[in-house]
Amino acid sequence: MHAQWKYQEINNPFDGVTRKVYIKGKAISSSSYNPTLVITKSFKTNTIDIQIKDVDEFCFERICSPEIVFKIEGGNDSIYFEALGDYKDKFTWRIPNWKITEINQLLELIKSNYKLYIRLFNLRKINDYEFSLKGSAKAIQYLMGED
């Protein structure tokens, strides 16, 4: 799997400068969806938002929000988050941006490794995804304004 990080900067009179980096991944479970990992930084609020987009729907009756597990290839450690979703868009999940310590830890792992695995799961469903991290150090430097 070879994918390339994409970069985007938005300058808005209300929100100021926001930078976004994203990369397409692939499903490695039974899912037919190919997800996108999106990382956004608002320079006005100094917050980082991480989203997994274009994934399988996880809402069944009253069971909805999955957990997200990030794991680096060859690593033993995993980082867990409870996902936040939007009931209007059941195919996008985000990490709570107030988990700043864990987000910074995840960004460091993304910068210094070659492959990232993400598992979305709840009581009824498990889906696994894979992302290439080639070029991720440069992408994270751009995101943080270190370019």
N, C-alpha and C positions, 0 to 999 in steps of 0.2 A: 504494500500500500504506500503510495507516494502522494502526498498532498502538500499544498503550499499555503502558508499563512497569508491572509489578506489584511490590509490596513485601511482604516477610514478615520478621518477627523471631521468633526462637525463643530462649527462655531455658531452658536445660537444666541441672540440678544437676551433671552431669558435664562438660559442654562449655562452660558459660557462655552468653554472648550470642552468637548468630550472626545475621547479617542476610543476606537474599537479595533480589536484584532479578532480574527475568527479563522477556523479551519474546518473543513469537511472531514468526517470520519466514516467508519463503516460499521454496520451491525455484525456482530459475531455470534448472536443467538438466532432464534427463529424469526426475528423481526425482518421485515422487508424495507424498513426505513433506514436511510443513511443520515445520521445526525450531523449537526453543526455545533461546535464548541465556540461560544462567543464570550469574550472578556471585554468589558467596557469600563473606562475610568472617567469620572467626572472631575475635572480640575477645580470646579467651583465648590463642590461639596467634599472633595477629596475622598470619594467612595469608589469602590470597585464592585462591579456586578458581574457574576458569572452565570451563564445560561447554557443549557443543553436544549437545542431546538431540533425540530423535525424528528421527534421520537414517537414511538407507539403511544397510543392513548392509554392512560393508566386509571381512568375513572370507571368504577363499577359500582353502581348503586351509591352507597354512602362512603365506600372506601375509595379514596382518591390519592392523596399526596404520597408519593413514593419517597424512599430514602435514596440518597445518591452516595455511592462509594467510588472514590478515586484511588487507583492503584497504578504504580509505575512498574514497567516491565522489569522483572528481576528483583524487585524490592519486596520486602516482607511487610512493610507498613502500609496501612490504608487510612484514608481520611474520610470520615462519615459526615454527612449533613442530612438534615431533614429538608426536603425540597419544598419550595414555595411555588405554587402554580396560579394560573389565571383560569377561572372556570370558562372563560370565553375561548381560550386557546389551550386545549388539552394536550397539545403536542410540544409545549415548551415548559421547562422547569428551571428554577433559579435557586441559587444558594443565597441564604439571608446575608445581606451585606454588612450586618453588624457582627458577623463572625470573622472579624478582621485578622485575628491571629492565625486562624486556620486558613483563611484565604491567602495570607502572605506565605504561609508554609507551603501551600499548594502551588503558588506561583514560583517559588524557589525550586520545587520538584519539577515543574514543567520546564523551567529554563535549563535544567541540567541533566535531562534524560532524553531518551530517544522514542519512547512509546508510552502512551497513557491509556489505561483501560478504565472505563466508567461503567458501573452497574447501577441501573435504576430498578428498584424493587419495592413491592408492598406485599400484603398478605396473599394476593392472588396472582402476581405476575413478577417475572424477573426478565430483564433484557440487558444484554452486555454490548458495549460498543468499544471501538478501538480508534485511537487517534495517533497519527505520526507527530512527533515533536521536533522533527527536523526544522531548523530555523526558528525555534521557539524562543531562544535567548534574545535574538534580535527583535522579535515581535514584542516580547515583554518589555524590553528596553524602550521601544517606541511607545508602547502603551503608557509607561511610567514617565515619559517625557525626558528620557535619558539619551535621546538620539542626537 
